[in-house]
C-alpha cells in the first residue's frame, strides 16, 4: 500500500518579512511536490519573543538591510510599514476564518500573499480593516466575510494562542518554520532542505 505523504506544516506570521519572502517562493519551491500543506498563522507576544528586532536598533537595522538584499535577489519591491506594532489578531484571525468559508478553501496562499504584499510591498498597516478587506478582494474573497472572521473573538483567541501551541507541538521558535516528518526547518533559506526531505521520503527525483 502506498503511503500517503505527510503534510508540510508551514508556520508563518504576517509580522515577519522573512515569512513574506518564503510565501513568495513557496509555490515555485515546494508547490509541485504533491504534499498536503497546513498553513498555520501565528504571532508572538512580548513574553514569548524577547529578542524582538523592533526593540533592538542594531538587529532592526540589519533586518532591513538583509530583507532588501533578499528581495532584490527575488526581483521584489520592498516598502517597510511605518508601524511596527498593530492589531496582529486581525489578519491572523481572518486567515483562520478561511477554513470555515466555502470560497476560502484553496485560497489560503492567495490571501497570504495579498496580506504580506499589503504590508511589505505597499507599506500598509494590516491591522486596519480597510487594508485587510482590500487583501481579501485581491485574493478573490468576500471582504465582509473575511473581516467578520478577523473580528471573531474565538478566532482572535485561537490566533493569539498559536505561537505557544506551535512551540509545544513542534518546538518552533521563529518564523517561517516548516515541519515535515517530525523535523523542523527554520528560515526561508531552508526550503530546499524541505524539498529534499519530501523527495527522499516519496522517492521522487529532483527536477
MODELLER restraints for C-alpha pairs under 7 A, 6 or more apart:
rsr = mdl.restraints
at = mdl.atoms
rsr.add(forms.Gaussian(group=physical.xy_distance, feature=features.Distance(at['CA:5:A'], at['CA:35:A']), mean=5.95, stdev=0.5))
rsr.add(forms.Gaussian(group=physical.xy_distance, feature=features.Distance(at['CA:6:A'], at['CA:35:A']), mean=6.74, stdev=0.5))
rsr.add(forms.Gaussian(group=physical.xy_distance, feature=features.Distance(at['CA:6:A'], at['CA:181:A']), mean=6.59, stdev=0.5))
rsr.add(forms.Gaussian(group=physical.xy_distance, feature=features.Distance(at['CA:7:A'], at['CA:35:A']), mean=5.83, stdev=0.5))
rsr.add(forms.Gaussian(group=physical.xy_distance, feature=features.Distance(at['CA:7:A'], at['CA:36:A']), mean=4.60, stdev=0.5))
rsr.add(forms.Gaussian(group=physical.xy_distance, feature=features.Distance(at['CA:7:A'], at['CA:37:A']), mean=5.31, stdev=0.5))
rsr.add(forms.Gaussian(group=physical.xy_distance, feature=features.Distance(at['CA:7:A'], at['CA:38:A']), mean=6.63, stdev=0.5))
rsr.add(forms.Gaussian(group=physical.xy_distance, feature=features.Distance(at['CA:7:A'], at['CA:180:A']), mean=6.65, stdev=0.5))
rsr.add(forms.Gaussian(group=physical.xy_distance, feature=features.Distance(at['CA:8:A'], at['CA:35:A']), mean=6.95, stdev=0.5))
rsr.add(forms.Gaussian(group=physical.xy_distance, feature=features.Distance(at['CA:8:A'], at['CA:36:A']), mean=6.35, stdev=0.5))
rsr.add(forms.Gaussian(group=physical.xy_distance, feature=features.Distance(at['CA:8:A'], at['CA:37:A']), mean=4.82, stdev=0.5))
rsr.add(forms.Gaussian(group=physical.xy_distance, feature=features.Distance(at['CA:8:A'], at['CA:38:A']), mean=6.12, stdev=0.5))
rsr.add(forms.Gaussian(group=physical.xy_distance, feature=features.Distance(at['CA:8:A'], at['CA:178:A']), mean=6.48, stdev=0.5))
rsr.add(forms.Gaussian(group=physical.xy_distance, feature=features.Distance(at['CA:8:A'], at['CA:179:A']), mean=5.66, stdev=0.5))
rsr.add(forms.Gaussian(group=physical.xy_distance, feature=features.Distance(at['CA:8:A'], at['CA:180:A']), mean=5.08, stdev=0.5))
rsr.add(forms.Gaussian(group=physical.xy_distance, feature=features.Distance(at['CA:9:A'], at['CA:37:A']), mean=5.93, stdev=0.5))
rsr.add(forms.Gaussian(group=physical.xy_distance, feature=features.Distance(at['CA:9:A'], at['CA:38:A']), mean=4.70, stdev=0.5))
rsr.add(forms.Gaussian(group=physical.xy_distance, feature=features.Distance(at['CA:9:A'], at['CA:39:A']), mean=6.01, stdev=0.5))
rsr.add(forms.Gaussian(group=physical.xy_distance, feature=features.Distance(at['CA:9:A'], at['CA:178:A']), mean=5.48, stdev=0.5))
rsr.add(forms.Gaussian(group=physical.xy_distance, feature=features.Distance(at['CA:9:A'], at['CA:179:A']), mean=4.95, stdev=0.5))
rsr.add(forms.Gaussian(group=physical.xy_distance, feature=features.Distance(at['CA:9:A'], at['CA:180:A']), mean=6.69, stdev=0.5))
rsr.add(forms.Gaussian(group=physical.xy_distance, feature=features.Distance(at['CA:10:A'], at['CA:38:A']), mean=6.03, stdev=0.5))
rsr.add(forms.Gaussian(group=physical.xy_distance, feature=features.Distance(at['CA:10:A'], at['CA:39:A']), mean=4.81, stdev=0.5))
rsr.add(forms.Gaussian(group=physical.xy_distance, feature=features.Distance(at['CA:10:A'], at['CA:40:A']), mean=5.92, stdev=0.5))
rsr.add(forms.Gaussian(group=physical.xy_distance, feature=features.Distance(at['CA:10:A'], at['CA:177:A']), mean=5.92, stdev=0.5))
rsr.add(forms.Gaussian(group=physical.xy_distance, feature=features.Distance(at['CA:10:A'], at['CA:178:A']), mean=4.72, stdev=0.5))
rsr.add(forms.Gaussian(group=physical.xy_distance, feature=features.Distance(at['CA:10:A'], at['CA:179:A']), mean=6.69, stdev=0.5))
rsr.add(forms.Gaussian(group=physical.xy_distance, feature=features.Distance(at['CA:11:A'], at['CA:39:A']), mean=6.13, stdev=0.5))
rsr.add(forms.Gaussian(group=physical.xy_distance, feature=features.Distance(at['CA:11:A'], at['CA:40:A']), mean=4.75, stdev=0.5))
rsr.add(forms.Gaussian(group=physical.xy_distance, feature=features.Distance(at['CA:11:A'], at['CA:41:A']), mean=6.03, stdev=0.5))
rsr.add(forms.Gaussian(group=physical.xy_distance, feature=features.Distance(at['CA:11:A'], at['CA:42:A']), mean=6.84, stdev=0.5))
rsr.add(forms.Gaussian(group=physical.xy_distance, feature=features.Distance(at['CA:11:A'], at['CA:175:A']), mean=6.21, stdev=0.5))
rsr.add(forms.Gaussian(group=physical.xy_distance, feature=features.Distance(at['CA:11:A'], at['CA:176:A']), mean=5.64, stdev=0.5))
rsr.add(forms.Gaussian(group=physical.xy_distance, feature=features.Distance(at['CA:11:A'], at['CA:177:A']), mean=5.11, stdev=0.5))
rsr.add(forms.Gaussian(group=physical.xy_distance, feature=features.Distance(at['CA:11:A'], at['CA:178:A']), mean=6.31, stdev=0.5))
rsr.add(forms.Gaussian(group=physical.xy_distance, feature=features.Distance(at['CA:12:A'], at['CA:19:A']), mean=5.58, stdev=0.5))
rsr.add(forms.Gaussian(group=physical.xy_distance, feature=features.Distance(at['CA:12:A'], at['CA:40:A']), mean=6.25, stdev=0.5))
rsr.add(forms.Gaussian(group=physical.xy_distance, feature=features.Distance(at['CA:12:A'], at['CA:41:A']), mean=5.21, stdev=0.5))
rsr.add(forms.Gaussian(group=physical.xy_distance, feature=features.Distance(at['CA:12:A'], at['CA:42:A']), mean=6.08, stdev=0.5))
rsr.add(forms.Gaussian(group=physical.xy_distance, feature=features.Distance(at['CA:12:A'], at['CA:175:A']), mean=5.41, stdev=0.5))
rsr.add(forms.Gaussian(group=physical.xy_distance, feature=features.Distance(at['CA:12:A'], at['CA:176:A']), mean=5.00, stdev=0.5))
rsr.add(forms.Gaussian(group=physical.xy_distance, feature=features.Distance(at['CA:12:A'], at['CA:177:A']), mean=6.91, stdev=0.5))
rsr.add(forms.Gaussian(group=physical.xy_distance, feature=features.Distance(at['CA:13:A'], at['CA:19:A']), mean=6.37, stdev=0.5))
rsr.add(forms.Gaussian(group=physical.xy_distance, feature=features.Distance(at['CA:13:A'], at['CA:41:A']), mean=5.61, stdev=0.5))
rsr.add(forms.Gaussian(group=physical.xy_distance, feature=features.Distance(at['CA:13:A'], at['CA:42:A']), mean=5.20, stdev=0.5))
rsr.add(forms.Gaussian(group=physical.xy_distance, feature=features.Distance(at['CA:13:A'], at['CA:43:A']), mean=5.41, stdev=0.5))
rsr.add(forms.Gaussian(group=physical.xy_distance, feature=features.Distance(at['CA:13:A'], at['CA:175:A']), mean=6.62, stdev=0.5))
rsr.add(forms.Gaussian(group=physical.xy_distance, feature=features.Distance(at['CA:14:A'], at['CA:116:A']), mean=6.11, stdev=0.5))
rsr.add(forms.Gaussian(group=physical.xy_distance, feature=features.Distance(at['CA:17:A'], at['CA:67:A']), mean=6.96, stdev=0.5))
rsr.add(forms.Gaussian(group=physical.xy_distance, feature=features.Distance(at['CA:17:A'], at['CA:120:A']), mean=6.87, stdev=0.5))
rsr.add(forms.Gaussian(group=physical.xy_distance, feature=features.Distance(at['CA:18:A'], at['CA:176:A']), mean=6.62, stdev=0.5))
rsr.add(forms.Gaussian(group=physical.xy_distance, feature=features.Distance(at['CA:18:A'], at['CA:188:A']), mean=6.20, stdev=0.5))
rsr.add(forms.Gaussian(group=physical.xy_distance, feature=features.Distance(at['CA:19:A'], at['CA:175:A']), mean=6.12, stdev=0.5))
rsr.add(forms.Gaussian(group=physical.xy_distance, feature=features.Distance(at['CA:19:A'], at['CA:176:A']), mean=4.79, stdev=0.5))
rsr.add(forms.Gaussian(group=physical.xy_distance, feature=features.Distance(at['CA:19:A'], at['CA:188:A']), mean=6.81, stdev=0.5))
rsr.add(forms.Gaussian(group=physical.xy_distance, feature=features.Distance(at['CA:20:A'], at['CA:116:A']), mean=5.67, stdev=0.5))
rsr.add(forms.Gaussian(group=physical.xy_distance, feature=features.Distance(at['CA:21:A'], at['CA:188:A']), mean=6.68, stdev=0.5))
rsr.add(forms.Gaussian(group=physical.xy_distance, feature=features.Distance(at['CA:22:A'], at['CA:188:A']), mean=4.79, stdev=0.5))
rsr.add(forms.Gaussian(group=physical.xy_distance, feature=features.Distance(at['CA:23:A'], at['CA:113:A']), mean=6.61, stdev=0.5))
rsr.add(forms.Gaussian(group=physical.xy_distance, feature=features.Distance(at['CA:24:A'], at['CA:113:A']), mean=6.83, stdev=0.5))
rsr.add(forms.Gaussian(group=physical.xy_distance, feature=features.Distance(at['CA:30:A'], at['CA:195:A']), mean=6.19, stdev=0.5))
rsr.add(forms.Gaussian(group=physical.xy_distance, feature=features.Distance(at['CA:41:A'], at['CA:92:A']), mean=5.68, stdev=0.5))
rsr.add(forms.Gaussian(group=physical.xy_distance, feature=features.Distance(at['CA:41:A'], at['CA:159:A']), mean=6.89, stdev=0.5))
rsr.add(forms.Gaussian(group=physical.xy_distance, feature=features.Distance(at['CA:42:A'], at['CA:92:A']), mean=6.79, stdev=0.5))
rsr.add(forms.Gaussian(group=physical.xy_distance, feature=features.Distance(at['CA:42:A'], at['CA:159:A']), mean=5.97, stdev=0.5))
rsr.add(forms.Gaussian(group=physical.xy_distance, feature=features.Distance(at['CA:42:A'], at['CA:162:A']), mean=5.00, stdev=0.5))
rsr.add(forms.Gaussian(group=physical.xy_distance, feature=features.Distance(at['CA:42:A'], at['CA:163:A']), mean=5.26, stdev=0.5))
rsr.add(forms.Gaussian(group=physical.xy_distance, feature=features.Distance(at['CA:43:A'], at['CA:160:A']), mean=6.75, stdev=0.5))
rsr.add(forms.Gaussian(group=physical.xy_distance, feature=features.Distance(at['CA:43:A'], at['CA:163:A']), mean=6.07, stdev=0.5))
rsr.add(forms.Gaussian(group=physical.xy_distance, feature=features.Distance(at['CA:44:A'], at['CA:163:A']), mean=6.00, stdev=0.5))
rsr.add(forms.Gaussian(group=physical.xy_distance, feature=features.Distance(at['CA:53:A'], at['CA:59:A']), mean=5.35, stdev=0.5))
rsr.add(forms.Gaussian(group=physical.xy_distance, feature=features.Distance(at['CA:53:A'], at['CA:60:A']), mean=4.85, stdev=0.5))
rsr.add(forms.Gaussian(group=physical.xy_distance, feature=features.Distance(at['CA:54:A'], at['CA:60:A']), mean=5.62, stdev=0.5))
rsr.add(forms.Gaussian(group=physical.xy_distance, feature=features.Distance(at['CA:54:A'], at['CA:84:A']), mean=6.95, stdev=0.5))
rsr.add(forms.Gaussian(group=physical.xy_distance, feature=features.Distance(at['CA:68:A'], at['CA:78:A']), mean=6.80, stdev=0.5))
rsr.add(forms.Gaussian(group=physical.xy_distance, feature=features.Distance(at['CA:71:A'], at['CA:77:A']), mean=6.65, stdev=0.5))
rsr.add(forms.Gaussian(group=physical.xy_distance, feature=features.Distance(at['CA:71:A'], at['CA:78:A']), mean=7.00, stdev=0.5))
rsr.add(forms.Gaussian(group=physical.xy_distance, feature=features.Distance(at['CA:77:A'], at['CA:121:A']), mean=5.81, stdev=0.5))
rsr.add(forms.Gaussian(group=physical.xy_distance, feature=features.Distance(at['CA:78:A'], at['CA:120:A']), mean=5.69, stdev=0.5))
rsr.add(forms.Gaussian(group=physical.xy_distance, feature=features.Distance(at['CA:78:A'], at['CA:121:A']), mean=4.67, stdev=0.5))
rsr.add(forms.Gaussian(group=physical.xy_distance, feature=features.Distance(at['CA:79:A'], at['CA:120:A']), mean=5.38, stdev=0.5))
rsr.add(forms.Gaussian(group=physical.xy_distance, feature=features.Distance(at['CA:79:A'], at['CA:121:A']), mean=4.94, stdev=0.5))
rsr.add(forms.Gaussian(group=physical.xy_distance, feature=features.Distance(at['CA:79:A'], at['CA:122:A']), mean=5.57, stdev=0.5))
rsr.add(forms.Gaussian(group=physical.xy_distance, feature=features.Distance(at['CA:79:A'], at['CA:123:A']), mean=4.88, stdev=0.5))
rsr.add(forms.Gaussian(group=physical.xy_distance, feature=features.Distance(at['CA:80:A'], at['CA:120:A']), mean=5.28, stdev=0.5))
rsr.add(forms.Gaussian(group=physical.xy_distance, feature=features.Distance(at['CA:80:A'], at['CA:123:A']), mean=4.94, stdev=0.5))
rsr.add(forms.Gaussian(group=physical.xy_distance, feature=features.Distance(at['CA:81:A'], at['CA:119:A']), mean=6.12, stdev=0.5))
rsr.add(forms.Gaussian(group=physical.xy_distance, feature=features.Distance(at['CA:81:A'], at['CA:120:A']), mean=6.54, stdev=0.5))
rsr.add(forms.Gaussian(group=physical.xy_distance, feature=features.Distance(at['CA:81:A'], at['CA:123:A']), mean=3.88, stdev=0.5))
rsr.add(forms.Gaussian(group=physical.xy_distance, feature=features.Distance(at['CA:81:A'], at['CA:124:A']), mean=5.56, stdev=0.5))
rsr.add(forms.Gaussian(group=physical.xy_distance, feature=features.Distance(at['CA:81:A'], at['CA:125:A']), mean=6.64, stdev=0.5))
rsr.add(forms.Gaussian(group=physical.xy_distance, feature=features.Distance(at['CA:82:A'], at['CA:123:A']), mean=6.87, stdev=0.5))
rsr.add(forms.Gaussian(group=physical.xy_distance, feature=features.Distance(at['CA:83:A'], at['CA:125:A']), mean=6.83, stdev=0.5))
rsr.add(forms.Gaussian(group=physical.xy_distance, feature=features.Distance(at['CA:86:A'], at['CA:127:A']), mean=5.31, stdev=0.5))
rsr.add(forms.Gaussian(group=physical.xy_distance, feature=features.Distance(at['CA:87:A'], at['CA:127:A']), mean=4.43, stdev=0.5))
rsr.add(forms.Gaussian(group=physical.xy_distance, feature=features.Distance(at['CA:88:A'], at['CA:127:A']), mean=5.95, stdev=0.5))
rsr.add(forms.Gaussian(group=physical.xy_distance, feature=features.Distance(at['CA:89:A'], at['CA:156:A']), mean=5.34, stdev=0.5))
rsr.add(forms.Gaussian(group=physical.xy_distance, feature=features.Distance(at['CA:89:A'], at['CA:159:A']), mean=6.42, stdev=0.5))
rsr.add(forms.Gaussian(group=physical.xy_distance, feature=features.Distance(at['CA:89:A'], at['CA:160:A']), mean=6.68, stdev=0.5))
rsr.add(forms.Gaussian(group=physical.xy_distance, feature=features.Distance(at['CA:90:A'], at['CA:127:A']), mean=5.83, stdev=0.5))
rsr.add(forms.Gaussian(group=physical.xy_distance, feature=features.Distance(at['CA:90:A'], at['CA:150:A']), mean=4.57, stdev=0.5))
rsr.add(forms.Gaussian(group=physical.xy_distance, feature=features.Distance(at['CA:90:A'], at['CA:151:A']), mean=6.37, stdev=0.5))
rsr.add(forms.Gaussian(group=physical.xy_distance, feature=features.Distance(at['CA:91:A'], at['CA:126:A']), mean=6.57, stdev=0.5))
rsr.add(forms.Gaussian(group=physical.xy_distance, feature=features.Distance(at['CA:91:A'], at['CA:127:A']), mean=6.67, stdev=0.5))
rsr.add(forms.Gaussian(group=physical.xy_distance, feature=features.Distance(at['CA:91:A'], at['CA:132:A']), mean=6.62, stdev=0.5))
rsr.add(forms.Gaussian(group=physical.xy_distance, feature=features.Distance(at['CA:91:A'], at['CA:150:A']), mean=6.14, stdev=0.5))
rsr.add(forms.Gaussian(group=physical.xy_distance, feature=features.Distance(at['CA:92:A'], at['CA:159:A']), mean=5.98, stdev=0.5))
rsr.add(forms.Gaussian(group=physical.xy_distance, feature=features.Distance(at['CA:93:A'], at['CA:149:A']), mean=6.18, stdev=0.5))
rsr.add(forms.Gaussian(group=physical.xy_distance, feature=features.Distance(at['CA:93:A'], at['CA:150:A']), mean=4.67, stdev=0.5))
rsr.add(forms.Gaussian(group=physical.xy_distance, feature=features.Distance(at['CA:93:A'], at['CA:155:A']), mean=5.05, stdev=0.5))
rsr.add(forms.Gaussian(group=physical.xy_distance, feature=features.Distance(at['CA:93:A'], at['CA:156:A']), mean=5.03, stdev=0.5))
rsr.add(forms.Gaussian(group=physical.xy_distance, feature=features.Distance(at['CA:93:A'], at['CA:159:A']), mean=5.63, stdev=0.5))
rsr.add(forms.Gaussian(group=physical.xy_distance, feature=features.Distance(at['CA:94:A'], at['CA:146:A']), mean=5.41, stdev=0.5))
rsr.add(forms.Gaussian(group=physical.xy_distance, feature=features.Distance(at['CA:94:A'], at['CA:147:A']), mean=6.39, stdev=0.5))
rsr.add(forms.Gaussian(group=physical.xy_distance, feature=features.Distance(at['CA:94:A'], at['CA:149:A']), mean=4.87, stdev=0.5))
rsr.add(forms.Gaussian(group=physical.xy_distance, feature=features.Distance(at['CA:94:A'], at['CA:150:A']), mean=3.91, stdev=0.5))
rsr.add(forms.Gaussian(group=physical.xy_distance, feature=features.Distance(at['CA:96:A'], at['CA:155:A']), mean=6.73, stdev=0.5))
rsr.add(forms.Gaussian(group=physical.xy_distance, feature=features.Distance(at['CA:97:A'], at['CA:146:A']), mean=6.85, stdev=0.5))
rsr.add(forms.Gaussian(group=physical.xy_distance, feature=features.Distance(at['CA:97:A'], at['CA:149:A']), mean=5.01, stdev=0.5))
rsr.add(forms.Gaussian(group=physical.xy_distance, feature=features.Distance(at['CA:98:A'], at['CA:104:A']), mean=4.52, stdev=0.5))
rsr.add(forms.Gaussian(group=physical.xy_distance, feature=features.Distance(at['CA:98:A'], at['CA:105:A']), mean=6.54, stdev=0.5))
rsr.add(forms.Gaussian(group=physical.xy_distance, feature=features.Distance(at['CA:99:A'], at['CA:105:A']), mean=6.19, stdev=0.5))
rsr.add(forms.Gaussian(group=physical.xy_distance, feature=features.Distance(at['CA:103:A'], at['CA:141:A']), mean=6.87, stdev=0.5))
rsr.add(forms.Gaussian(group=physical.xy_distance, feature=features.Distance(at['CA:104:A'], at['CA:141:A']), mean=6.95, stdev=0.5))
rsr.add(forms.Gaussian(group=physical.xy_distance, feature=features.Distance(at['CA:107:A'], at['CA:139:A']), mean=6.93, stdev=0.5))
rsr.add(forms.Gaussian(group=physical.xy_distance, feature=features.Distance(at['CA:110:A'], at['CA:139:A']), mean=5.11, stdev=0.5))
rsr.add(forms.Gaussian(group=physical.xy_distance, feature=features.Distance(at['CA:111:A'], at['CA:135:A']), mean=6.65, stdev=0.5))
rsr.add(forms.Gaussian(group=physical.xy_distance, feature=features.Distance(at['CA:111:A'], at['CA:136:A']), mean=6.32, stdev=0.5))
rsr.add(forms.Gaussian(group=physical.xy_distance, feature=features.Distance(at['CA:111:A'], at['CA:139:A']), mean=5.09, stdev=0.5))
rsr.add(forms.Gaussian(group=physical.xy_distance, feature=features.Distance(at['CA:114:A'], at['CA:135:A']), mean=4.93, stdev=0.5))
rsr.add(forms.Gaussian(group=physical.xy_distance, feature=features.Distance(at['CA:114:A'], at['CA:138:A']), mean=6.26, stdev=0.5))
rsr.add(forms.Gaussian(group=physical.xy_distance, feature=features.Distance(at['CA:114:A'], at['CA:139:A']), mean=6.31, stdev=0.5))
rsr.add(forms.Gaussian(group=physical.xy_distance, feature=features.Distance(at['CA:115:A'], at['CA:126:A']), mean=6.94, stdev=0.5))
rsr.add(forms.Gaussian(group=physical.xy_distance, feature=features.Distance(at['CA:115:A'], at['CA:132:A']), mean=6.74, stdev=0.5))
rsr.add(forms.Gaussian(group=physical.xy_distance, feature=features.Distance(at['CA:115:A'], at['CA:135:A']), mean=5.42, stdev=0.5))
rsr.add(forms.Gaussian(group=physical.xy_distance, feature=features.Distance(at['CA:118:A'], at['CA:124:A']), mean=5.50, stdev=0.5))
rsr.add(forms.Gaussian(group=physical.xy_distance, feature=features.Distance(at['CA:118:A'], at['CA:126:A']), mean=6.96, stdev=0.5))
rsr.add(forms.Gaussian(group=physical.xy_distance, feature=features.Distance(at['CA:119:A'], at['CA:125:A']), mean=6.22, stdev=0.5))
rsr.add(forms.Gaussian(group=physical.xy_distance, feature=features.Distance(at['CA:119:A'], at['CA:126:A']), mean=6.12, stdev=0.5))
rsr.add(forms.Gaussian(group=physical.xy_distance, feature=features.Distance(at['CA:125:A'], at['CA:131:A']), mean=6.86, stdev=0.5))
rsr.add(forms.Gaussian(group=physical.xy_distance, feature=features.Distance(at['CA:126:A'], at['CA:132:A']), mean=5.96, stdev=0.5))
rsr.add(forms.Gaussian(group=physical.xy_distance, feature=features.Distance(at['CA:129:A'], at['CA:147:A']), mean=6.82, stdev=0.5))
rsr.add(forms.Gaussian(group=physical.xy_distance, feature=features.Distance(at['CA:133:A'], at['CA:143:A']), mean=4.60, stdev=0.5))
rsr.add(forms.Gaussian(group=physical.xy_distance, feature=features.Distance(at['CA:133:A'], at['CA:147:A']), mean=6.69, stdev=0.5))
rsr.add(forms.Gaussian(group=physical.xy_distance, feature=features.Distance(at['CA:136:A'], at['CA:142:A']), mean=6.34, stdev=0.5))
rsr.add(forms.Gaussian(group=physical.xy_distance, feature=features.Distance(at['CA:136:A'], at['CA:143:A']), mean=5.20, stdev=0.5))
rsr.add(forms.Gaussian(group=physical.xy_distance, feature=features.Distance(at['CA:136:A'], at['CA:146:A']), mean=6.75, stdev=0.5))
rsr.add(forms.Gaussian(group=physical.xy_distance, feature=features.Distance(at['CA:137:A'], at['CA:143:A']), mean=6.15, stdev=0.5))
rsr.add(forms.Gaussian(group=physical.xy_distance, feature=features.Distance(at['CA:149:A'], at['CA:155:A']), mean=6.85, stdev=0.5))
rsr.add(forms.Gaussian(group=physical.xy_distance, feature=features.Distance(at['CA:150:A'], at['CA:156:A']), mean=6.96, stdev=0.5))
rsr.add(forms.Gaussian(group=physical.xy_distance, feature=features.Distance(at['CA:166:A'], at['CA:172:A']), mean=5.85, stdev=0.5))
rsr.add(forms.Gaussian(group=physical.xy_distance, feature=features.Distance(at['CA:167:A'], at['CA:173:A']), mean=6.50, stdev=0.5))
rsr.add(forms.Gaussian(group=physical.xy_distance, feature=features.Distance(at['CA:175:A'], at['CA:186:A']), mean=6.69, stdev=0.5))
rsr.add(forms.Gaussian(group=physical.xy_distance, feature=features.Distance(at['CA:175:A'], at['CA:187:A']), mean=6.55, stdev=0.5))
rsr.add(forms.Gaussian(group=physical.xy_distance, feature=features.Distance(at['CA:176:A'], at['CA:186:A']), mean=6.03, stdev=0.5))
rsr.add(forms.Gaussian(group=physical.xy_distance, feature=features.Distance(at['CA:176:A'], at['CA:187:A']), mean=5.24, stdev=0.5))
rsr.add(forms.Gaussian(group=physical.xy_distance, feature=features.Distance(at['CA:176:A'], at['CA:188:A']), mean=6.29, stdev=0.5))
rsr.add(forms.Gaussian(group=physical.xy_distance, feature=features.Distance(at['CA:177:A'], at['CA:184:A']), mean=6.73, stdev=0.5))
rsr.add(forms.Gaussian(group=physical.xy_distance, feature=features.Distance(at['CA:177:A'], at['CA:185:A']), mean=5.66, stdev=0.5))
rsr.add(forms.Gaussian(group=physical.xy_distance, feature=features.Distance(at['CA:177:A'], at['CA:186:A']), mean=4.41, stdev=0.5))
rsr.add(forms.Gaussian(group=physical.xy_distance, feature=features.Distance(at['CA:177:A'], at['CA:187:A']), mean=6.07, stdev=0.5))
rsr.add(forms.Gaussian(group=physical.xy_distance, feature=features.Distance(at['CA:178:A'], at['CA:184:A']), mean=5.74, stdev=0.5))
rsr.add(forms.Gaussian(group=physical.xy_distance, feature=features.Distance(at['CA:178:A'], at['CA:185:A']), mean=5.02, stdev=0.5))
rsr.add(forms.Gaussian(group=physical.xy_distance, feature=features.Distance(at['CA:178:A'], at['CA:186:A']), mean=6.33, stdev=0.5))
rsr.add(forms.Gaussian(group=physical.xy_distance, feature=features.Distance(at['CA:179:A'], at['CA:185:A']), mean=6.30, stdev=0.5))
rsr.add(forms.Gaussian(group=physical.xy_distance, feature=features.Distance(at['CA:185:A'], at['CA:194:A']), mean=6.91, stdev=0.5))
rsr.add(forms.Gaussian(group=physical.xy_distance, feature=features.Distance(at['CA:199:A'], at['CA:205:A']), mean=6.42, stdev=0.5))
